[in-house]
Amino acid sequence: MVSTMRSVAFLMALLCTSLLCPWGGDLAVAQEGVPHRNHLTRADFERAKMVAPDKDGALGDAAAGSDRYDMLRHVLDLKIDPGTGSLTGSVTYEFESVVENLTEFVLDLTANLSVDGVTSPLGDLAFTHDADSLMITLPTALDIGESGELTVAYSGNPVEPSFDRGLLFRLHRDVDGVPGQVPIVANLSEPAYAQSWWPCKDKPGDKALSEVILTVPDTLYGVSNGWLVRDEAASEAGWHLTHWQEDYPIASYLVSVAVSDYQLLSENCTTTLGTELGYDVPLRNYVFPFHYEAAQSDFEPLCNMMELCESRFGPYPFRGEKYGHAEFIWWGAMEHQTVTSIGTSSINGDGTRDWLIVHELGHQWFGDHLTPLNWRDIWLNEGFATYTEALWREDVAYRAALDEHRSETEARAIARQAYLEKLEAGRSEDRWAQQGPVYDPVPVFPGGVIYDKGAWILHMLRERLGDDVFFDLLGEWGREGGLTSMVVEAGGRVGYNVTTEEFIALASLRAGQDLNGFFWPYLQEIESPEIVFQRKITEGIAGPDTRMTVSLRQVQPRLFDNIFPIEVVTEAGPEVRTVRLDSGTAEVVWEFDSPVLYASLDPEHAVLWRPAAGVSSTEGISRLYPNPLSGSALNLRYRLNAPSRVVARIFDARGREIVSRDLGAVEPDAGFNEWVWTPQDGDGAGLASGIYWVALEINGVRSVRKFTLIH
């Protein structure tokens, strides 16, 4: 999943008055947050989870009791009425018990939808629908390996559980941005918002086969995952039916519906692997009619993208089924299996969103075929898909250079530069530190850290292993997951649930070295290693200035295992040598044939590190949530390095101060400090909807974030 945000530069300038300047700390767009949970760690939260009453989709929360069975298949049969914003229908489930004496079947379903009845082949079943969980009493207890089947009929008007999440009912906007009259209904369920529109097991670690039957007004068309079984007039006049079947296991959050007046853009893609193995990939893009010509241009490179992904990751995982897009009203895209939902703002005909298109295509391997067993491993989705963007930039530059009749050596150099520039554009270590760790983030989507830092971890792995070993590893992982990955198989078609530990184990095996010391510090720590680099040039065997002693030292508490490239320039020219730093210090002595002029550590930024300069500082706001804010309290988390005078101020979009709170002398809390504010001005009056800014002054140095208040 990728979302895009507008620049906040103009508001930064707007706020930069004599009272607010100079800026202090890092300014970043506030990320989506989660409700206050009394400083729970992820482990605390997992232990505290229960079936009611405070499940939270942003945290990937789901009913604990659903772990007692394995979902095998679900068939959604839905009638969607955009005019009333409602749906009616049923979901049929096939499942298998993984415990002895299974008596209850537990699903996630938001409380505002109505369960109209539950049936099985043996008759009606008793159920309790409360606190976003549906508990169904089975007609007979099931032991391990025994299967069951039941159907839940339900109805209602789905409510977005969070801004732009769940089942979205929107209207077309024409090219001038004027609201139109044509409906668009689509879902965005990641991480755990599928329960807001259909009863499901809202966890990524239980993939099942799926069918989706959509009945919609006959002026519209319904699209879903997999292949099209039926496309016909419904039995009720004025309605149309499409029946889609996904024959590869799929996670609940990847089940998609998209309904609008779509126009189909269609072609078949034959790749090198497809030619060898005897298949092609039907490319099917469902777009709004006024975007048809723009979509032709934007999706033109899609087959080349498929060629790249197959060459690096293995054959398209869903062979025999389509790949394509369904347009919807959103600011990014979501990698629904075989049919990515793409935001209408990303179809503009100029090809500038190719990075987004290839990102979501990469997810078909990393996220859809290889699905995290738990949300703690979300970087295996987003880091790998973001890295796919860099591979695409490298591939485009390489092919363009060859088209210009550059030599192979020149083309590869140009391609590498484009690849490095793409990665550097996403590098923001200060912001990553504010968003938390890559592994096991809270919430599941804390910001760009799981995307860009995740991609950087893969880049560093490539630099460490070399292209041959790295891409062999990537292809093996993309095809089959880890050595012990959970395989979900049905009818000869497989999917995988994977973990970070499995990727590290496979990488270590293929590298011939234990890579845990490389991976885990970057995954779990918020700061990069701090390095002291020293070199001493003396007389050597070949004469004056031909011997160099290099010393590396890391000063942060947790040690990282890195191999650092060092470029040494002698009178004979440059060369690159490496030093492994996997303990506190490393020292090497090198002899050269000609005098050494100078040396630089990691000139191409192959490693995430920073020069040691005393104690690192990450003081300031680390998280602001919920955002948008709707009636509840705003929680502001911040870090302190030492006891400090803290003042919090709130400004409106015109830069006027509306709240000032002197928090006094504050002691640093373990992990983070927190200030909670009810959306009222200094006189206790409510505030209007709009854009606001919070500025936190720590000993006079400012940290600023934006938030949106809606009513």
Beta strands, then each sheet from edge to edge (+ up, - down):
strand 1: 2-3
strand 2: 69-81
strand 3: 86-97
strand 4: 102-108
strand 5: 114-120
strand 6: 123-124
strand 7: 127-130
strand 8: 133-142
strand 9: 147-156
strand 10: 166-173
strand 11: 179-188
strand 12: 208-217
strand 13: 221-224
strand 14: 227-233
strand 15: 239-250
strand 16: 257-260
strand 17: 263-269
strand 18: 281-287
strand 19: 323-328
strand 20: 332-334
strand 21: 339-343
strand 22: 370-372
strand 23: 486-490
strand 24: 493-498
strand 25: 530-540
strand 26: 543-554
strand 27: 562-570
strand 28: 573-581
strand 29: 585-591
strand 30: 596-601
strand 31: 610-611
strand 32: 620-625
strand 33: 634-639
strand 34: 644-652
strand 35: 657-666
strand 36: 673-677
strand 37: 690-698
strand 38: 701-709
sheet 1: 1+ 20- 21+ 19+ 18+ 17-
sheet 2: 6+ 5- 9+ 3- 2+ 12+ 15- 14+
sheet 3: 4+ 8- 7+
sheet 4: 10+ 11- 16+ 13-
sheet 5: 22+ 24+ 23-
sheet 6: 29+ 26- 25+ 31+
sheet 7: 28+ 27- 30+
sheet 8: 32+ 33- 36+
sheet 9: 35+ 34- 37+ 38-
end
